[in-house]
Amino acid sequence: MILTTLLICSVYLYSSVDVVSSKFTNAYSQHAESLQGKMNENLELVEITKLGDDIVLKLSNNGTETLSCEHWTVMYNGTPKAYIANQSYVTPLDTVQISINGSTPCRISLISEYGNKYYYKL
């Protein structure tokens, strides 16, 4: 009877440890993938123009990752600002234009989907 109880408990503990171990492994894999994306991302400002009430940033993706513009955050003088991108995804060596409503002089920062920050001062 005691041997059966020990066997059942050990099977239960093994299955619990196995589930937790797989969760840690998945979390580590996602973290490593995110760090790899952050290292392979490189946005470069090509041009800034002022068109009426809008500021237009032309950015070039010089990294090796395809980036989703929808996951970016644009800060205008430290405040999150709505923006319009001319395309949803930016492939490597491609450019994207981002328009925000604002006046100059200002400070603009762009936070990418991997958390990299790019600062621009007008």
N, C-alpha and C positions, 0 to 999 in steps of 0.2 A: 504494500500500500504506500509506504513512504517512497519507495523507488519510483512508483507511478507518478506520485505527486511531484517529485523532483524532476522527472522527465517532462511533465506538462509545464512546469514553471520554466524550465530551461528553454523549451520550444517557444513559449510566450516571450521570454526575455530576448531570445535570438531574433525573433520577428520584429520586436520593437526596436532593437538596435539596428537592424537592417534597414527599416523604414527611415529612421533618423539619419543614418549614414548616407542614404541615397539623397535625402533632402540637402544635407551639407555638400555633397558632391555636386548636385545641381546648382546650388547657390554659388559655389566656387567657380563653376564653369561659366555661369552668367557674369560673374564679377570679372573673370579673366577676359571674356569676350568684350565687355564694356571698356576695360582698360586698353585692349588692343584697338578698339574703334577710336578711343580718345587719342591714342598715339598716332594713328593713321589719318586723322582728320587735320586738314590745314586749309583754312579759308583766308583769302587775301583780298584786301580792298583794292579794286581796280580804279574806281572813280566815284566821286560824290558830286551830285548836282542838285541845285535848288530850282524846283519848278513850281512857281506860284507859292502855295502854302505847303507844298510837299518837299521832303528831302528824299532823294533817290540814291540808294547805295547800290553800286554794281560790285558784286563779289565773285571771285573765282575760286573754284574748288581745286586746290593744288594737291590734295591728299589722295589716298587710294580708296576711300570709302564713298559710297553713294549716300548722300545726306537727304533727310526729309525736312523741308522747310517748315512744315506744320509743327515740328517739335522744337522750334527755336523760340527764344524770348528776346524781345527787343526792348531795351531800356533807354528812355529819352530823359536826360538830366536826372537819372536815378529813379524814374517812375516807369513801370511797365507800360508799354504803348502798343496799341493794335497796329499791325502792319499788313501790307499786301505784297505777296511775292508773285512774280510773273510765271512761276512754275512750281509744282509740288515737290519734285525731286531734283537734286543737282548731282549729276554723275561726275567722276573725276575729269578734270580739265574742261569743265563746262562752267558757264557763268549764270548768275541769277541776279535779278534786280528786285530790291526791296524798297517799297515806298512807305514813308511814315509822314503823318501830318505834324508839322512843327516848324519853328522858326530858328534862325541862327543868330548868334553863336549858341552852340549847344555841345553836350557830350552824349554820344550814343555808344551803348555797349550791346553786343549781340552775344547771347549765351546759346551755344549749340546744343543739339540733342545729347551729346556726350559730356556736356558740362564745361567745355572749353569756353573761355571768355575772350572776346575781341573788342578792343576799345578804339573809338574814333572821336576826335575832337574837331569841331568846325568853328 
